[in-house]
């Protein structure tokens, strides 16, 4: 199978639902941002030396493929992301949050290379969520994906903190009095 089809040379692409849309369409912007997030998570995972962190990232990446599939179709017989997936994220957030130092101030995003990449992933996730909210205004069947992305950004924040904790890296607090 060839990678190029030349069908998009006129600035359109085909959705999973079969219709052709502009490559500037909000739907494409949304799932393109999910693709960017997924790729950045691959970068984080490639630097990780911790199997637990790698497993958690890979699981999220798979869920992002599901969300991309949901965004790439205007026909929604079913969606891949379920309320249970959000509950799992919440449970894991709570479990990791119990292990890391309690936050008293803002912290600089970063620490280890893996945690820094996870923090960038969090900001990409926030952008994807903003785009998904705009898409939700046109397609109300995408509510669960918006909710998932909202929770995922929290998950990525705590995952970055948890990774720093596992690596023994102290987070740097922001001092507004300096």
C-alpha positions in Angstrom: 0.0 0.0 0.0 1.3 3.4 -0.9 1.6 6.1 1.7 0.6 8.9 -0.6 -2.7 8.9 -2.5 -2.6 12.5 -4.0 -6.3 12.8 -3.1 -5.4 15.5 -0.6 -3.5 17.7 -3.0 -6.5 20.0 -3.3 -6.6 20.6 0.4 -9.2 18.1 1.4 -9.1 14.8 3.2 -11.5 11.9 3.8 -13.1 11.3 7.2 -13.7 7.8 8.5 -17.4 8.4 7.7 -16.4 8.7 4.0 -17.0 12.4 3.3 -14.3 14.8 2.2 -13.7 17.9 4.2 -11.2 20.7 4.2 -7.9 20.0 5.9 -8.6 23.3 7.7 -11.7 21.8 9.3 -12.0 22.1 13.1 -12.5 18.3 13.3 -9.1 17.8 11.7 -7.5 20.5 13.9 -8.9 18.6 16.9 -7.7 15.1 15.9 -4.4 16.5 14.6 -3.7 18.0 18.0 -4.5 14.6 19.6 -2.0 13.1 17.2 0.6 15.7 18.3 -0.2 14.8 21.9 0.2 11.1 21.2 3.5 11.7 19.5 4.8 13.8 22.3 3.8 11.1 24.8 5.9 8.7 22.7 8.8 11.0 23.3 8.2 10.9 27.0 7.9 7.2 27.0 11.1 6.8 25.0 13.1 8.5 27.8 11.4 6.5 30.6 13.3 3.8 32.4 10.3 2.9 34.6 8.0 0.1 33.4 5.0 1.5 35.4 5.3 4.9 33.8 5.8 3.4 30.3 2.7 1.2 30.8 0.6 4.2 31.9 1.7 6.3 29.0 1.1 3.6 26.5 -2.4 3.0 27.8 -3.2 6.7 27.4 -1.8 6.6 23.9 -4.2 3.9 23.0 -7.1 5.9 24.4 -6.0 8.9 22.3 -6.2 6.7 19.2 -9.8 6.0 20.2 -10.5 9.7 20.6 -9.0 10.5 17.2 -11.2 7.9 15.7 -14.3 9.5 17.3 -13.2 12.9 16.0 -12.5 11.6 12.5 -16.1 10.6 11.9 -19.4 12.5 11.8 -21.3 9.3 12.3 -21.4 8.0 15.9 -23.0 4.7 16.2 -20.8 4.2 19.2 -17.9 6.0 20.8 -14.8 4.2 21.9 -14.3 6.3 25.1 -16.6 5.4 28.0 -17.4 6.8 31.4 -15.5 3.9 32.9 -12.3 5.2 31.2 -12.7 8.5 33.1 -13.3 6.7 36.4 -10.0 4.8 35.8 -8.2 8.0 35.2 -9.6 9.5 38.4 -8.7 6.5 40.5 -5.1 6.5 39.2 -4.9 10.3 39.8 -5.9 9.8 43.4 -3.5 6.9 43.8 -0.5 8.8 42.5 -1.5 12.0 44.3 -1.4 10.1 47.6 2.3 9.3 47.0 3.7 12.6 45.9 4.5 15.6 48.2 1.4 17.8 48.9 1.3 21.0 46.8 1.6 24.2 48.8 2.6 26.5 46.0 2.8 26.5 42.2 5.6 24.4 40.9 7.7 24.9 37.8 6.8 22.3 35.2 9.7 20.0 34.6 12.1 18.1 36.7 13.3 15.0 34.8 13.3 14.7 31.0 10.3 12.4 31.2 8.4 14.7 33.6 9.2 17.7 31.4 7.8 15.9 28.4 4.7 14.9 30.3 4.2 18.6 31.3 4.4 19.7 27.7 2.0 16.8 26.9 -0.4 18.3 29.5 -0.4 21.7 27.7 -1.0 20.0 24.3 -3.9 18.1 26.0 -5.4 21.4 27.2 -5.2 22.8 23.6 -6.9 19.6 22.3 -9.6 20.0 25.0 -10.2 23.6 23.9 -10.6 22.5 20.3 -12.8 19.6 21.4 -15.1 22.1 23.2 -15.4 24.1 20.0 -16.2 20.8 18.1 -18.7 19.9 20.8 -20.7 23.0 19.8 -21.2 21.4 16.4 -21.4 17.7 17.5 -23.0 17.1 20.9 -22.1 13.4 20.8 -18.5 14.3 21.7 -19.2 15.2 25.4 -17.5 12.2 26.8 -14.3 12.9 24.8 -14.2 16.5 26.2 -14.6 15.2 29.7 -11.9 12.6 29.1 -9.5 15.2 27.8 -10.2 17.5 30.8 -9.4 14.7 33.2 -6.4 13.6 31.1 -4.7 16.9 31.5 -5.0 16.5 35.3 -3.7 12.9 34.9 -0.6 14.1 32.9 0.1 16.7 35.6 0.1 14.2 38.4 1.9 11.6 36.3 4.7 14.1 35.7 4.9 14.8 39.5 4.7 11.0 40.2 7.6 10.4 37.8 9.7 13.0 39.5 8.9 11.4 42.8 9.9 8.0 41.6 13.2 9.4 40.2 13.9 11.2 43.5 13.7 14.7 41.9 12.5 17.5 44.1 10.1 19.9 42.4 10.9 23.5 42.3 8.3 25.8 43.8 7.5 29.2 42.4 8.4 32.0 44.8 6.5 35.1 44.0 8.5 37.1 46.5 11.8 36.9 44.7 
